[in-house]
Amino acid sequence: MSSFSHEPRGPRLVTRFAAPAIITIFLAALALSGWLMTGRSAAFNGRDLAVLNIAAPAFLAGWRAHRCKTPVGPAILQALAGGLFIQKAMETASKCRDDDPWRAWRAKFLMNIGTSLAESAPEGRFRYRMDLGPFWFEAGPGGCRFRPALHATLAPLLNLADGARLDLNRTLRLGTLSFERNRNSDGTIGRNGALAYSNANNLVTNRDGDHVGHELVHTFQYRREAFLSPSLGQIFPAIRCRTGRWIDDTGWSVAWAAECLMADIRGQKRDFDIPMEREAYELTSSFRCH
């Protein structure tokens, strides 16, 4: 009698080649990325945008699929497709103006489709998630539901406590929670000398300002970093145990704090030199319709 094993070879081959494939994608991303030049003079460019929005999600999805022992190839392909949606959403958001609700909502749907494709790729199934102010809408095999999010709930409260006022009309036009502040004598708002600013998935500007595209890019970064960056719950497991019913959307908080710390160490300006700001300026300067 033959003693050959009839165990399928497919999963074993996938496991054998998963790590090299992921490493190859990661090294290719580094080779293409302008982040290898981390000095102040290194300009953010189109290659950086592609690495951040397309290659990085694919790498992370492949790595997570490998750890979860789910098929790596399909996860990478699904995340690549999601990355293309993310890139298109960022470009579309950068073109938005205050009186262009169709473009703003279209960009928001593209962004959430893209991030949902990327973050659900390691699971081998699609689950749609969309941030809507302090709540997230989730739809998947288990049904539909709304869940509160940690940072998205705290940020509006901080804005209100700091003197900002809810702008309901702009919120409905942009699909993004929006606040308004009066301008100072020098044209800035608030106490930090900014023309406009964002916090997680909401933005603050003055009634006459034209900074919607730049700030929408920042709110989309919040959605992307919920997938790309580690959250506080992942860094401190005790937080996760106490916030089980909430979505831990603090990945943006962690990423922003890390970038600000690096800028401070290098003697750079947080408002211009951190990668989030450089990305937003690159998008608005390259894709903005004049």
C-alpha positions, 0 to 999 in steps of 0.5 A: 500500500502506498504511504504517500500523504494526500494532504493538500499542498496549496496552504503549505505553498501559500505559507512558504511563499507568503513572507517573501512576497510581503517582504518584496512588496515592502522593499519595493515600497521603500525603493519608490518612496521619497521618505528615504530622504527625511530631511526638511528639503525632501518634498512630498511627491506622487510616489510618496502618495502611491506608497502611502495610499496603495503599497502600504495598505497592500503590505499591511493586509498581506502581513495580517493575512499571513498572521491570520493564516488566510490566503495572502495573495487575495488579501494583497490584491483586495488591499491594492484595489482598496488603495486605488480607491483611497488614492482617488478619494484623496485626490477628489477631496483635495479639489473640494470647495465649500459649495461642492457637496456632490464632490465631497460626498463622492470622495467620502464614499470612495474613501470608505470603500477603499479603506473597508476593502483594505482593512477587511482583506485579511479576513477573506470577506468584505465589511463596509465601515463608514465614519459619520461624525461620532459614530461609525456605520458597519455593514457585513455578514453579521448585519448592519449597526452603528457604533460610537468611536472614541476619538470621533466622540471626544474631538467635537466636545473639545472643539465646542469647549474651545469656543467653536460652533457647530455648522450644520449646513456645512456638515450636511454639504461636506458629509463631515462634521464641521465647526466654525470660528470667528476670524482674528484680526490677522485672519487666523482662527483660534489661539494657534495661528491657524487659518483652519484645522481639523481634529480626527474626522471633523474640521474647523474653519471660518465662514468665509475661508476656502480651506475645505479641500486641505482639511478634508484630506486631513479627515480622510487621513484619520480614516486611513490611519484607523487601519494603517496605524496601531491604536491606543488599544493595541498599544495598551491592551487595558484600554481595549478591555474597557472600551469593547463596545466602542470603535478604537479609532485612535490610530490617527492620534498615535500617528499624529503624535509620533509625527509631531514628536519627530518634528520637534526632535528635528526642529521642524514645524508641526504645521508644515513639515510633518508627513500629514501636512506635507501630503495635504499640501502636495494633494491640494497643490497638484490636484486643486482646480483653480 
